Amino acid sequence: MNMQVSIIQVGNSKGIRLSKTLLEKYKITDKVELVLEDDCIILKPVAEPRKNWEEAFAEMHKNGDDKLLMDSVFEDENWD
């Protein structure tokens, strides 16, 4: 899909305005990644790979899903 947007004045700089629909569709919040390729500028949402992990781990603990699946690898080793 191609779309034209106007360049707007933002202080001493210029920028583009993205609609609420686009922001929601692509889950854009505070930052975007700017990718420069040949004659194109690509805006990509910034992924937050560990977002909500704390809540997920708390839920796992509550359900007892945070147990080790196998014993320690070094259980039979003698380190003396």
C-alpha positions in Angstrom: 0.0 0.0 0.0 1.3 3.5 -0.8 0.2 6.6 0.9 1.1 10.3 0.6 1.5 12.4 3.7 2.5 16.0 4.1 5.7 17.3 5.6 4.9 19.5 8.5 6.9 22.0 10.6 7.9 20.7 14.0 9.9 23.5 15.8 13.1 24.0 13.8 12.7 20.6 12.1 10.2 19.0 9.8 8.2 15.8 10.3 5.3 13.7 9.2 2.0 13.0 11.0 0.8 9.5 11.3 -2.9 8.8 11.8 -4.2 7.0 15.0 -5.3 4.1 12.7 -1.8 3.6 11.5 -0.3 3.9 14.9 -2.7 1.3 16.3 -2.4 -1.1 13.3 1.4 -1.2 13.5 1.6 -0.9 17.3 3.7 2.2 17.2 4.0 3.9 20.5 7.0 6.1 21.4 9.7 5.1 18.9 10.2 3.8 15.3 13.2 2.3 13.7 14.3 4.2 10.6 15.6 2.0 7.8 17.4 3.7 4.9 17.5 1.5 1.7 18.5 2.9 -1.6 15.9 5.6 -2.4 13.5 4.5 0.4 12.9 5.4 4.0 11.1 2.7 6.0 9.6 3.2 9.4 9.3 0.1 11.5 7.8 -0.3 15.0 10.5 -0.8 17.7 10.0 -4.3 19.1 10.2 -4.7 22.9 11.3 -8.3 23.1 11.0 -8.6 26.9 7.9 -6.5 27.4 5.5 -8.0 30.0 7.9 -10.8 30.9 7.6 -10.0 34.6 3.8 -10.6 34.6 4.3 -13.7 32.5 6.8 -15.2 34.9 4.6 -14.3 37.9 1.7 -16.2 36.2 4.0 -19.2 35.5 5.1 -19.3 39.1 1.5 -19.1 40.3 0.7 -22.1 38.1 3.8 -24.0 39.1 5.2 -23.9 35.5 8.6 -22.5 36.6 10.2 -25.7 37.7 13.4 -27.1 36.1 12.7 -29.7 33.4 16.0 -31.6 34.1 18.4 -31.9 37.0 21.6 -29.9 37.1 24.1 -31.1 34.5 26.9 -31.1 37.1 25.0 -33.0 39.8 27.5 -36.0 39.9 30.7 -33.9 39.4 33.2 -33.8 42.2 34.8 -30.3 42.4 37.2 -31.0 45.2 
